[in-house]
Amino acid sequence: MDWTHHATQLARSMVHPTSRWHRPVLATPRHEFVPRWFTAGPEGWTPKDGPSYEAAWARAAYADQTLVTKVGPVHADHATDGQTVTGRPTSSSTLPGLVVSMLRHGQLHPAHELLDVATGSGYSAALACAYLGDHRVTTVDVDPYLIEAAAERLGSVGYHPKMLTQDATAALPGEYDRIVSMVSVPNVPASWLRVLRPGGRLVTTIAGTGLILTADKSDDGGSVGQIEWDRGAFMATRTGDDYPPQLDDLFDQARDEEGEEVTDSPYPVLNVMQAWEVWSMLSVTAPGIEHRTGTDNDGNPTAWMLHPDGSWARAETKPLSRTATVHQGGPRRLYDILDGIRWRWLQDGELPVYGAKVTITPDGETTLARGGWSVTL
């Protein structure tokens, strides 16, 4: 493949020519890191083989889009042609624009040593190697196969960073000037703070949100920073081949059951995960909610909220109205929490999560605060 033309087009679409990341994008053959990937269909995920369809490979690899490389425990490298795999994505080659955005938030300089958290396909490590030199890059992933495959693909383009197979939230070796995470965490792991050098900077996203957190190491061993006005989301950390099962049994209950409490909401049914500010505020207020959307028997928009504690809510669009009927059950009223956030959003014109000040204690306790509002993750 004559990939340099495609890399030039990708760089032109997402990075200004004066950016320090323009040259790394130009110099990195992304297709080498995603020879196979999955595409979604009505029956599940189907593998695509790049070398067999070179034009499609080039279009996919050099578009600013995420390519799913693993579904449940099955990596695209190991899926047979025509096989349909069901489950949730567990690894991907993240859209290049977001990878570069995270690296930019890291404020890297050529003398820095970087810990790249969540190796994935190896593309983020390749960009870092192109900028810093591979001797200054360490990359970690919990998945042994991802490390093995990424090491081979990085080596094929001349890079040999230090690569570790381990849980990035556990104890880590070495010391680093910068930590940039390509996976989301519920709060900043204390292990990161222990290996971050004085004055060092960490960048991550918060699990279940669109929040990018940046923080600089403070004298007490913690960190101080902010939630950026930018936004981004990654898969959450995992410790095994797959994430815990989704709440299908609770969904079966919530699908049509009369709620313990039935009320009217003055607001239309909302696809929460498409409303980044509301979704992020809700996730830090009540972590762990699973959202599903669909239609009722009459084709009206319907949304469900499910929580591992057994709480559930179903919002159904009222006929001839933009309001909703809400059914709720379990120990908490999830939709009341959502409606409270939507009311604050309308009243204030914004929510306080973006732009919040971040304070992280040495043991990783992470607090967001802005305008009289605060939450500890």
Buried (B, 14 or more C-beta within 10 A) or exposed (E): BEBEEBBEEBBEEBBEEEBBBBBBBBBBBBBBBBBBBBEEEEEEBBBBBBEEEEEEBBEBBBBEBBBBBBBBBBBBBEBEEEBBBEBBBBBBBBBBBBBBBBBBBBBBEEEBBBBBBBBBBBBBBBBBBBBBEBEBBBBBBBBEBBBEBBBEBBEEBEBEBBBBBBBBBEEBEEEBBBBBBBBBBBBBBBBBBBBBBEEBBBBBBBBBBBBBBBBBBBEEBBBBBBBBEBBBBBBBBBEEBBBEEEBEEBBEBBBEEEBEEEBEBEBBBBEBBEBBBBBBBBBBBBBBBBBBBEEBEEEBBBBBBBBEEEBBBBBBBBEEEEBBBBBBBBEBBBBBBBBBBBEBBEEEEEBBBBBBEBBBBEEBBBBBBBEEBEBEB
